[in-house]
Amino acid sequence: MTFKDSATQFELVHISMIEPDASHPRQNIDEASLAGLANSISKVGIIHPLIVRPASSAGHYVVIVGERRRLAAMLAGENIVPVVIRDCTVDEALEVQVFENIGLGVRAALAPRDMANAIQTIAGRFETQEEAAQHFARAPTWLNQATAAANLSEQITALLDSGKISSAGAAVQLEKLAKKDGNKAASLMTQIAQLPEGEAVSKKVVDEAFSAVSGRNRKDMGVSEAVPADYAPLPITSAESITPARTRVNPGKMKQVADMLGLSDGDEEALLVRLIDEFLALKRA
């Protein structure tokens, strides 16, 4: 009988009766992400049961899927964990482990704005931002970044929803530009609204507009040529002009980290800010 056809049995099992799979392809687990998962489990418990198979010892089980949850549950001090018991061979277990983690839609992070709205709703239950951030085991600066996409103006939200803005990160930066220089932002939004169907403004274009308004130059952004103080982006008329700058970071790794943090994998600046916040929060813990 294959894994697909095997019987399914749900049980609550003492965590000491669950053994790790020595041949599991995941051999390296990031301690910071494990601590974050442990915080989640301590707050709401294990959301998705572990998938296990019977071990050679009676009453014991081997993890098929959920080793991070097992370790995080131990870190959170949990004794009883929910499991789904499936009987399968070692070879079948490996296939399940690969398909679970291969990233073909088995599990997908919320879109950045959806995540921002959800986090803001939860944060609203607390009296202060500090208390809300502490609930997520994060710094208050993380909360500001995480909810920024939930506080866009109606006009910018409409452009984002219509696909004229490439990402939530670009929309957030445009919101910052609007607060700094309303006229410049209004001019850029007019250009964006006039983009042909299927084209979108990239975060790079918004960043350059914001940099010009802030009086910074391109040298601050790692480019030698200065941006004139009266710089304004030209109308975008081709797909080439809206393509984000190529990054030297492995795109697969960027997507993996972005998924873990609930961010758009194309928004390098937001990803960097979140990673810094995560690191500082970990050091303060």
Salt bridges, closest charged atoms under 4 A:
GLU19 OE2 - HIS60 ND1 3.38
GLU67 OE2 - ARG70 NH2 2.80
GLU100 OE2 - ARG107 NH2 2.57
ASP161 OD1 - ARG113 NH2 1.97
ASP207 OD1 - LYS203 NZ 3.26
ASP259 OD2 - LYS255 NZ 2.94
ASP267 OD1 - LYS203 NZ 3.97
GLU269 OE1 - LYS203 NZ 2.52
GLU278 OE2 - ARG138 NE 2.64
